[in-house]
Amino acid sequence: MAVHRRQLLKSSLIAGSAASLPAISYGRVVGSNESIRCGVIGLNGRGKSHIDGLGKNVVALCDCDESVLQKQAKDKDVELYTDYRKLLDNKNIDAVSIATPNHQHSIMGIRAVMAGKHVYVEKPVSHNVWEGRQLAEAQKRYQRVVQCGTQSRSSPCLKEAVRFVQDGKLGKVRVATGTCYKPRKSIGKLDMPLKIPKSIDYDLWCGPAQKRPLYRPQLHYDWHWDFNTGNGDMGNQGIHQMDIARWFLGYDTISPRVISIGGRLGYEDAGNTPNTQTVIHDYPDAPLIFETRGLPKSKKYQVAQDPRDWDRNMDDYRGSRIGVIVQCEKGYVVIPGSSSVKAFDNDGNEVNSWSGDGNHFSNFLEAVGANDQSLLNAPIIEGHLSSALCHTGGVSHQLGKPASLDDIHSAISGAGDFFKDSLQRMVEHLKANEIDVAAGTQLTLGADLQFDVAAELVTNHEHANQMMSREYRANYEVPNVQLKTAS
């Protein structure tokens, strides 16, 4: 494999409107996995795994934070870019992997396929429902290979377990519950706006998001907890479990109804996404419930001297902290990760188990080498649908209002016992953290949203429908691929 000489390519911003993008562009024809030339965009976090996962196929690195770029490029003979659009202009690049903050995923993915590149894009594949659909449509229109970074889809043991459940071995599925019980301490709050380091092109970093002063002490990573750029832990860690739960249920649309209950509780900081949340996706045959916990098991672990106590002492649900429980008529399945699954009868006796993990990056390279989207374990449409479930739950929360526990119980009176049990688990968790929601209105009762699942539009709430997309900044508009296709 030929490797470009190392050089730093810095450039001024270029116009980014949909009109300025090419109608179609075809990349090089690659003959084998080894000859696939990849660029990695976004290097501060998950991007490191992309570099390792793609290995010798990586010939270019890109990050709008020059200090991060230089750190990750050390001892590597690759091309360097601070502006991803310049990387996309390089016709010798066959594929890109995207590990930037969420708000950049769709626009970069769409522009990449328009430039003739194959794409591996991290989860969630979008920041909102509409732009995720545009990315899925772009894949179909431009016929590039586009993989979502939901690695569990490459797990052979999960594939076997899904088949086991969907073949009815435990009877009809009654509910799938995803859990993201992960410690998240306060991110703090500044009195004055954060001073952005000179090494960062902040306008490019903001991209499609609103360019605002930040009052958190840290730019990187903590963008997850700001709805302007992130989607909370349901859209960060939880997207994996959301995807697994939907996979087991077998649904290929967003849910027809969603409602969220939760809040950012236990501390006050610069974040605005929930650290405690229960969301129900009311599918017709079996609901999907998602639970987020950011606080530890109880108040004493919040104030413990050893900071590791948050990690050591988290809640679990039926033996799983970050996982999925699929309850069926004759038993249930516990999926605590991507490498092991166990099935039990309703008395708790183990009836089956599976183990073994897969290589998601290898699957992507194989599909790119064959130019065959059907070879992917996590095609972009699956990533879009699971990401959209996180987004609609987030929209319900953002449109919600503080409510008493009695009002919340009244609102979910017709939601069924599974959701009531989930709410009760949340109430007990908060009480253990000395947050008595029965005594006040700390919880937010989200908007009860109903959807036309084919159109992916809200049918009962005009403002919510507007939040299926966002107001994009000039020169950073996400292309309307569906509109182009229709014309």
C-alpha positions as CSV (number, residue, x, y, z in Angstrom):
1,M,0.0,0.0,0.0
2,A,1.4,3.4,-1.0
3,V,1.5,5.9,1.9
4,H,1.6,9.6,1.3
5,R,4.3,11.7,2.7
6,R,3.4,13.5,5.9
7,Q,2.4,17.1,5.5
8,L,0.1,19.6,7.2
9,L,-2.7,20.9,5.0
10,K,-4.3,24.0,6.4
11,S,-6.8,26.0,4.5
12,S,-9.5,28.6,4.9
13,L,-13.1,27.6,5.1
14,I,-14.9,26.9,1.9
15,A,-18.6,27.3,1.1
16,G,-20.6,24.4,2.4
17,S,-24.1,24.8,1.0
18,A,-25.9,21.9,-0.6
19,A,-25.8,23.8,-3.9
20,S,-22.0,23.9,-3.9
21,L,-21.7,20.1,-3.6
22,P,-21.3,17.9,-6.7
23,A,-24.2,16.1,-8.0
24,I,-22.3,12.8,-8.0
25,S,-18.7,11.7,-7.8
26,Y,-17.2,8.3,-8.1
27,G,-14.1,7.2,-6.1
28,R,-11.3,4.8,-7.2
29,V,-12.1,1.2,-7.9
30,V,-10.3,-0.8,-5.2
31,G,-9.2,-4.4,-5.7
32,S,-8.6,-5.7,-2.2
33,N,-8.9,-4.8,1.4
34,E,-5.2,-4.0,1.6
35,S,-5.4,-1.4,-1.1
36,I,-8.3,0.6,0.5
37,R,-7.0,4.0,1.4
38,C,-8.7,5.4,4.5
39,G,-8.9,8.8,6.2
40,V,-9.9,9.2,9.9
41,I,-11.8,12.3,10.8
42,G,-12.0,13.2,14.5
43,L,-9.1,11.9,16.7
44,N,-9.8,12.8,20.3
45,G,-11.4,9.7,21.7
46,R,-13.2,7.1,19.7
47,G,-11.0,8.2,16.7
48,K,-8.0,6.4,18.3
49,S,-9.9,3.1,18.0
50,H,-10.6,3.9,14.3
51,I,-6.9,4.4,13.7
52,D,-6.1,1.1,15.4
53,G,-9.1,-0.7,13.8
54,L,-8.3,0.3,10.2
55,G,-4.6,-0.2,10.8
56,K,-2.4,0.0,7.7
57,N,-5.3,1.2,5.6
58,V,-5.1,4.6,7.3
59,V,-3.3,7.1,5.0
60,A,-4.7,10.4,6.3
61,L,-5.8,12.0,9.6
62,C,-8.0,15.0,10.2
63,D,-9.0,17.1,13.2
64,C,-9.9,20.7,13.5
65,D,-7.9,20.8,16.8
66,E,-4.3,21.0,15.6
67,S,-2.9,19.9,19.0
68,V,-5.0,16.7,18.9
69,L,-4.0,16.2,15.2
70,Q,-0.3,16.5,15.9
71,K,-0.5,14.2,19.0
72,Q,-2.2,11.4,17.1
73,A,0.0,11.9,14.0
74,K,3.2,11.3,16.0
75,D,5.4,8.7,14.3
76,K,2.9,8.1,11.6
77,D,3.6,8.7,7.9
78,V,0.3,10.0,6.8
79,E,-1.3,13.1,5.3
80,L,-2.7,15.6,7.8
81,Y,-5.8,17.9,7.5
82,T,-7.4,20.4,9.8
83,D,-10.4,20.8,7.4
84,Y,-12.2,17.6,6.5
85,R,-13.5,19.1,3.3
86,K,-10.0,19.2,2.0
87,L,-9.6,15.6,2.8
88,L,-12.8,14.8,0.9
89,D,-11.3,16.6,-2.1
90,N,-8.5,14.1,-2.3
91,K,-9.5,11.6,-5.0
92,N,-6.9,9.1,-3.8
93,I,-8.9,8.5,-0.5
94,D,-11.3,5.6,-0.9
95,A,-13.0,5.7,2.5
96,V,-13.4,7.8,5.6
97,S,-14.2,7.0,9.1
98,I,-15.9,9.7,11.2
99,A,-15.5,9.9,15.0
100,T,-16.3,13.5,15.6
101,P,-19.0,14.9,17.9
102,N,-22.5,13.9,17.0
103,H,-23.5,17.1,15.4
104,Q,-21.0,16.5,12.6
105,H,-21.8,12.9,11.7
106,S,-24.5,13.3,9.1
107,I,-23.1,16.3,7.2
108,M,-19.7,14.7,7.0
109,G,-21.1,11.4,6.0
110,I,-23.3,12.9,3.3
111,R,-20.5,15.0,1.9
112,A,-18.2,12.0,1.9
113,V,-20.5,9.8,-0.2
114,M,-21.1,12.8,-2.6
115,A,-17.3,12.9,-3.0
116,G,-17.3,9.2,-3.9
117,K,-16.0,7.9,-0.5
118,H,-17.2,4.9,1.4
119,V,-18.0,5.8,5.0
120,Y,-17.8,4.3,8.5
121,V,-19.6,6.7,10.8
122,E,-19.8,6.5,14.6
123,K,-23.0,6.2,16.5
124,P,-25.3,7.9,16.7
125,V,-25.2,8.5,12.9
126,S,-27.0,11.8,13.3
127,H,-27.8,14.6,15.7
128,N,-31.5,14.6,14.7
129,V,-34.0,12.4,12.9
130,W,-34.1,14.3,9.6
131,E,-30.4,14.5,8.9
132,G,-30.0,10.8,9.7
133,R,-32.6,10.0,7.1
134,Q,-30.7,12.2,4.6
135,L,-27.6,10.1,5.2
136,A,-29.5,6.9,4.6
137,E,-30.9,8.3,1.4
138,A,-27.4,9.5,0.3
139,Q,-26.1,6.0,0.6
140,K,-28.8,4.7,-1.7
141,R,-28.5,7.5,-4.2
142,Y,-24.7,7.5,-4.5
143,Q,-24.2,3.8,-4.0
144,R,-21.4,4.0,-1.5
145,V,-20.8,1.5,1.4
146,V,-21.9,3.2,4.6
147,Q,-21.4,1.4,8.0
148,C,-22.7,2.5,11.4
149,G,-20.4,2.1,14.4
150,T,-22.7,-0.1,16.4
151,Q,-20.1,-2.8,16.8
152,S,-22.5,-5.3,18.5
153,R,-24.0,-6.0,15.0
154,S,-20.8,-7.8,14.1
155,S,-21.1,-10.1,17.2
156,P,-21.8,-13.7,16.1
157,C,-23.2,-14.6,19.5
158,L,-25.8,-11.7,19.3
159,K,-26.8,-12.9,15.9
160,E,-27.4,-16.4,17.2
161,A,-29.3,-15.1,20.2
162,V,-31.5,-12.8,18.0
163,R,-32.3,-15.8,15.8
164,F,-33.2,-17.9,18.9
165,V,-35.6,-15.3,20.2
166,Q,-37.2,-14.4,16.9
167,D,-37.7,-18.1,16.2
168,G,-39.9,-18.2,19.2
169,K,-37.8,-20.4,21.4
170,L,-39.0,-18.5,24.5
171,G,-42.4,-17.6,23.1
172,K,-43.6,-14.2,22.2
173,V,-41.5,-11.2,23.1
174,R,-43.2,-9.1,25.7
175,V,-40.8,-6.2,26.2
176,A,-37.1,-5.2,25.6
177,T,-35.5,-3.0,28.2
178,G,-32.2,-1.3,27.5
179,T,-30.1,0.0,30.4
180,C,-27.3,2.6,30.4
181,Y,-26.3,2.6,34.1
182,K,-23.0,4.5,33.8
183,P,-21.5,7.0,36.2
184,R,-21.4,10.6,35.1
185,K,-20.2,13.2,37.5
186,S,-20.9,16.9,37.2
187,I,-19.1,18.7,34.4
188,G,-18.9,21.9,36.3
189,K,-20.0,25.4,35.4
190,L,-17.9,28.5,34.6
191,D,-18.8,32.0,35.6
192,M,-17.2,33.3,32.3
193,P,-17.3,31.7,28.9
194,L,-14.7,29.1,28.2
195,K,-11.7,30.4,26.3
196,I,-11.3,28.3,23.2
197,P,-7.6,27.3,22.6
198,K,-6.0,28.8,19.6
199,S,-5.2,25.4,18.3
200,I,-8.9,24.8,17.5
201,D,-10.8,26.1,14.5
202,Y,-13.9,26.7,16.6
203,D,-16.2,27.8,13.7
204,L,-15.4,24.5,12.0
205,W,-15.8,22.6,15.2
206,C,-19.3,24.0,15.6
207,G,-20.2,23.2,12.0
208,P,-24.0,22.8,11.7
209,A,-24.5,23.5,15.4
210,Q,-25.2,26.9,16.8
211,K,-22.0,28.8,17.6
212,R,-22.4,29.8,21.3
213,P,-20.2,30.7,24.2
214,L,-19.6,27.6,26.4
215,Y,-19.7,27.7,30.2
216,R,-18.3,24.2,30.8
217,P,-14.6,23.9,31.8
218,Q,-13.9,21.3,29.0
219,L,-14.6,21.6,25.3
220,H,-13.9,18.0,24.3
221,Y,-16.1,15.1,25.3
222,D,-18.5,17.1,27.5
223,W,-20.2,18.2,24.4
224,H,-22.2,15.0,24.9
225,W,-24.2,16.7,27.7
226,D,-25.3,19.7,25.6
227,F,-28.3,19.2,23.3
228,N,-26.7,21.7,20.8
229,T,-23.9,19.2,20.0
230,G,-24.8,15.9,21.8
231,N,-27.7,13.7,22.7
232,G,-27.0,12.8,26.3
233,D,-26.0,9.3,27.4
234,M,-29.0,7.7,25.6
235,G,-27.4,8.9,22.4
236,N,-23.8,8.3,23.6
237,Q,-23.4,4.9,25.3
238,G,-27.1,4.0,25.1
239,I,-27.4,4.0,21.3
240,H,-25.6,0.6,21.4
241,Q,-28.2,-0.9,23.7
242,M,-31.1,0.9,21.9
243,D,-29.9,-0.8,18.7
244,I,-29.6,-4.2,20.3
245,A,-33.1,-3.9,21.8
246,R,-34.7,-2.9,18.5
247,W,-32.7,-5.7,16.8
248,F,-34.3,-8.3,19.1
249,L,-37.7,-6.8,18.7
250,G,-37.4,-6.9,14.9
251,Y,-38.9,-3.5,14.1
252,D,-37.7,-1.6,11.0
253,T,-39.3,1.8,11.7
254,I,-39.2,4.4,14.5
255,S,-41.8,3.8,17.2
256,P,-45.4,5.2,16.7
257,R,-45.4,6.8,20.2
258,V,-42.7,8.0,22.7
259,I,-42.7,9.6,26.1
260,S,-39.8,10.5,28.4
261,I,-39.6,10.9,32.1
262,G,-36.4,12.2,33.8
263,G,-34.1,15.1,34.5
264,R,-30.6,16.2,35.3
265,L,-30.6,15.6,39.0
266,G,-28.2,15.4,41.9
267,Y,-26.1,18.4,40.8
268,E,-26.2,21.7,38.9
269,D,-23.7,22.2,36.1
270,A,-23.4,23.4,32.5
271,G,-25.1,20.3,31.1
272,N,-28.7,20.2,30.0
273,T,-29.2,16.5,29.0
274,P,-30.8,14.1,31.4
275,N,-28.6,12.0,33.7
276,T,-31.7,10.1,34.9
277,Q,-34.3,9.1,32.3
278,T,-36.9,6.5,31.4
279,V,-38.2,6.4,27.8
280,I,-40.9,4.2,26.4
281,H,-41.1,3.5,22.7
282,D,-44.7,2.2,22.4
283,Y,-44.4,-0.3,19.6
284,P,-47.6,-2.2,18.9
285,D,-46.6,-5.7,19.9
286,A,-43.9,-5.2,22.4
287,P,-42.6,-1.9,23.8
288,L,-38.9,-0.9,24.0
289,I,-38.1,0.8,27.3
290,F,-34.8,2.6,27.8
291,E,-33.4,3.6,31.2
292,T,-30.5,5.9,31.9
293,R,-28.7,6.3,35.2
294,G,-25.8,8.7,35.8
295,L,-25.8,8.8,39.6
296,P,-24.4,5.9,41.6
297,K,-26.3,3.4,43.6
298,S,-26.8,5.7,46.6
299,K,-25.9,9.1,48.0
300,K,-23.0,7.7,50.1
301,Y,-21.1,6.8,47.0
302,Q,-21.5,10.3,45.6
303,V,-19.5,11.7,48.6
304,A,-17.1,8.8,49.1
305,Q,-13.4,9.7,49.2
306,D,-12.5,7.2,46.5
307,P,-13.7,8.5,43.1
308,R,-13.8,4.9,41.8
309,D,-16.8,4.2,44.1
310,W,-19.1,5.7,41.4
311,D,-18.0,3.0,39.0
312,R,-18.0,0.2,41.6
313,N,-21.4,0.9,43.0
314,M,-24.0,1.4,40.2
315,D,-27.5,0.0,39.9
316,D,-28.1,-3.1,37.9
317,Y,-31.2,-4.5,36.4
318,R,-31.4,-8.3,36.5
319,G,-27.7,-8.6,36.6
320,S,-26.9,-6.1,33.8
321,R,-25.7,-2.5,34.1
322,I,-25.1,-1.5,30.5
323,G,-27.1,-4.0,28.5
324,V,-30.5,-5.3,27.3
325,I,-33.1,-7.6,28.9
326,V,-35.5,-9.2,26.5
327,Q,-38.5,-10.6,28.4
328,C,-40.5,-13.2,26.5
329,E,-43.5,-15.4,27.5
330,K,-41.4,-18.4,28.6
331,G,-38.3,-16.7,29.8
332,Y,-35.8,-13.9,29.2
333,V,-32.5,-13.1,27.6
334,V,-29.7,-11.0,29.2
335,I,-27.3,-9.2,26.9
336,P,-24.6,-7.5,29.1
337,G,-22.3,-6.7,26.2
338,S,-21.4,-7.8,22.7
339,S,-19.5,-10.9,23.5
340,S,-21.9,-12.9,25.7
341,V,-25.6,-13.7,25.9
342,K,-27.6,-15.9,28.3
343,A,-31.1,-17.1,28.1
344,F,-33.2,-18.2,31.2
345,D,-36.6,-19.6,31.8
346,N,-39.0,-17.6,34.1
347,D,-37.6,-19.5,37.1
348,G,-34.1,-18.2,36.5
349,N,-32.7,-21.4,35.1
350,E,-30.2,-21.0,32.3
351,V,-31.5,-22.6,29.1
352,N,-28.9,-21.4,26.6
353,S,-25.8,-19.2,26.2
354,W,-23.7,-17.8,23.5
355,S,-20.3,-16.2,23.3
356,G,-17.9,-14.7,20.8
357,D,-17.3,-11.2,19.4
358,G,-16.6,-9.9,15.9
359,N,-14.5,-7.3,14.1
360,H,-16.6,-4.4,12.9
361,F,-13.8,-2.6,11.0
362,S,-12.9,-5.8,9.1
363,N,-16.5,-6.1,8.1
364,F,-16.5,-2.6,6.8
365,L,-13.2,-3.1,4.8
366,E,-14.6,-6.4,3.3
367,A,-17.7,-4.6,2.1
368,V,-15.7,-1.7,0.7
369,G,-13.4,-4.1,-1.1
370,A,-16.3,-5.8,-2.7
371,N,-18.3,-2.5,-3.2
372,D,-21.2,-4.3,-1.7
373,Q,-23.4,-2.7,0.9
374,S,-25.3,-5.9,1.6
375,L,-22.1,-7.4,3.2
376,L,-22.3,-4.9,6.1
377,N,-23.4,-6.0,9.5
378,A,-24.6,-2.5,10.5
379,P,-25.8,-0.8,7.3
380,I,-26.6,2.9,7.7
381,I,-30.4,2.4,7.7
382,E,-30.1,0.4,10.9
383,G,-27.9,3.0,12.4
384,H,-30.4,5.7,11.4
385,L,-33.4,4.0,12.9
386,S,-31.7,3.2,16.3
387,S,-30.3,6.8,16.4
388,A,-33.7,8.2,15.7
389,L,-35.2,6.4,18.7
390,C,-32.6,8.2,20.9
391,H,-33.5,11.5,19.3
392,T,-37.3,11.2,19.6
393,G,-36.8,10.3,23.3
394,G,-34.7,13.4,23.6
395,V,-37.2,15.6,21.9
396,S,-40.0,14.4,24.2
397,H,-37.8,15.4,27.2
398,Q,-36.9,18.8,25.8
399,L,-40.6,19.6,25.3
400,G,-41.6,18.4,28.7
401,K,-42.5,20.2,31.9
402,P,-41.8,19.7,35.6
403,A,-44.5,17.5,37.0
404,S,-45.4,15.9,40.3
405,L,-45.1,12.1,40.7
406,D,-48.9,11.9,40.9
407,D,-49.3,13.8,37.6
408,I,-46.7,11.5,36.0
409,H,-48.5,8.4,37.2
410,S,-51.8,9.8,35.8
411,A,-50.1,10.5,32.5
412,I,-48.8,6.9,32.1
413,S,-51.8,5.2,33.5
414,G,-52.4,3.5,30.1
415,A,-48.8,2.7,29.3
416,G,-48.8,-0.7,30.9
417,D,-47.1,-2.4,33.9
418,F,-43.7,-2.6,32.3
419,F,-43.3,1.2,32.1
420,K,-44.8,1.6,35.6
421,D,-42.2,-0.8,37.0
422,S,-39.5,1.1,35.2
423,L,-40.7,4.4,36.7
424,Q,-40.7,2.8,40.1
425,R,-37.1,1.7,39.7
426,M,-36.1,5.2,38.8
427,V,-38.0,6.7,41.8
428,E,-36.2,4.2,44.2
429,H,-32.9,5.0,42.6
430,L,-33.3,8.7,43.1
431,K,-34.6,8.2,46.7
432,A,-31.4,6.2,47.5
433,N,-29.5,9.3,46.2
434,E,-31.6,11.5,48.6
435,I,-33.7,13.0,45.8
436,D,-37.3,12.5,46.9
437,V,-39.3,13.1,43.7
438,A,-42.5,12.3,45.6
439,A,-42.0,15.6,47.6
440,G,-41.6,17.9,44.6
441,T,-41.5,18.4,40.9
442,Q,-37.8,17.6,40.1
443,L,-38.8,15.2,37.3
444,T,-39.7,16.4,33.8
445,L,-42.7,14.7,32.2
446,G,-41.9,14.7,28.5
447,A,-44.3,15.4,25.7
448,D,-46.4,12.4,24.6
449,L,-45.4,12.3,20.9
450,Q,-47.1,10.3,18.2
451,F,-45.6,9.6,14.8
452,D,-46.3,8.8,11.2
453,V,-43.5,6.2,11.2
454,A,-43.3,6.0,7.4
455,A,-42.8,9.8,7.0
456,E,-40.9,10.0,10.3
457,L,-43.0,13.0,11.3
458,V,-44.8,13.9,14.5
459,T,-48.6,14.0,14.0
460,N,-49.7,15.6,17.3
461,H,-47.2,18.3,18.2
462,E,-46.1,21.0,15.7
463,H,-43.1,22.2,17.7
464,A,-41.8,18.6,18.0
465,N,-42.1,18.2,14.3
466,Q,-39.8,21.2,13.9
467,M,-37.3,19.5,16.2
468,M,-37.0,16.5,13.9
469,S,-34.4,18.7,12.2
470,R,-32.6,21.9,13.3
471,E,-31.8,25.4,12.1
472,Y,-28.4,25.0,10.4
473,R,-25.8,27.7,10.2
474,A,-24.9,29.2,6.9
475,N,-22.3,27.2,4.9
476,Y,-23.0,24.2,7.2
477,E,-26.4,23.1,5.9
478,V,-27.0,19.4,5.7
479,P,-27.9,18.6,2.0
480,N,-31.5,17.6,1.4
481,V,-30.9,14.3,-0.4
482,Q,-34.5,13.3,-0.5
483,L,-35.4,16.6,-2.3
484,K,-32.6,16.1,-4.8
485,T,-33.9,12.5,-5.5
486,A,-37.4,13.7,-6.0
487,S,-36.3,16.3,-8.5
